[in-house]
Amino acid sequence: MNSKYLAGISLAIMAAGFLVTLFFPENTFVFLLKGGFEAGLVGGIADWFAVTALFRHPFSIPIPHTALLLKNKSRIIQSLISAMENELLNKESIENKLSKLHVLRMASVQLTKLMGRKKARIQIADFLVQLVLRLPLANAVPVIQSWLVSYLQKTDMKVVAESVITKVMNDGYDEKALDFVLGEAANWAARPETGVMLGKLAIEKLSEVKAGGFMGFALQAFGGLMNEDKLGSILQNMILGGINDLKVKENTYREMIIREIRIQLFQLADNENQLLAAKNWAIERIAGESGEAFLQARLEDIRSLALARLEQEKQNGGRSIFRLYRAVIRHLALEPEKIDEWESRLLAYLIQLVESNHFRIGQLVKENLDQMDDAALVSMLEEKVGQDLQWIRVNGALCGFVVGIILSAIQLLS
């Protein structure tokens, strides 16, 4: 039964009992009951008045010292805020509690449980897909252009050129480049059409040579013995032979060519005008529309590649996501001092956050209470504590009944 109705019923019982005993013949038992019901009625009414006076004026009559909660609303709110800030949720208790927490370890345990679920990994992949799709690549292009231009403007091209050349020589990229050129040249020279072209070219040049005496006679004799096919084949074999010789690392001419390449590279690194021209050319290309289009295309390629990889990851149940997470956790497990450092920084940040925002707890409570009108505040309080307060009325009636019987008994004995 609702305690609110129970309190009213108890008061009604006391009133009815008192009225009934008025009409009973006078005897000791009736005298005791009448005294008990009378005292119970008085106690119930007094407690009803006291409980009602906390929330409102009894019978809407502005009796002094009633509606105590509404009259002392501001003081009660300040007391509540003070109790919360200084006793229940004071800074020291919050900071002590935070200092005992291992936030990162707790988060790691929960995250590991989450990552162990296939559904969760697929959801993570879905989230990453949506994130990649929504990336504003068009907005990123001007930023990247600006960064690249700024970087190039601040860069000492001579230092960069010397560093690149040193890297090229140390890793043998100059020799690899020469071998690549020789390989392409050999492929070109070995083509049948190349032999035909070389033969025609040789015959044309021999016919253009004007020499007299023995030299002229020798050239005419040589031209009579040779045709385009023979000359082309001879030149083709000579070129291929020369290329094959240059591919041998110990070849003297190869070493001369590589040396010359390196000399030219270092001369280029010392030529400030050419380096400045190269820098300006690069800046113009990057900052121009062609650079913008190039960067946009490359970013879109990266986006497409990432989306394809994430879709494949979804089909695989997020295995790579779990492997990546496991690798990160294992790596961090090898560096406990780093975790402790992060933990200390995180706790210091949280404690600082509490210190700088602790006063907001009271502000929030005050703002919420100030937004409530008197009727809403009383309704809330009655809902939370009114049920317990109604038992005061019930207990008042019962205690008054018992005390009334005792007092009546004392009267009979006196």
Order of alpha helices (4+ residues) and beta strands (2+ residues): alpha-alpha-alpha-alpha-alpha-alpha-alpha-alpha-alpha-alpha-alpha-alpha-alpha-alpha-alpha-alpha-alpha-alpha-alpha-alpha-alpha
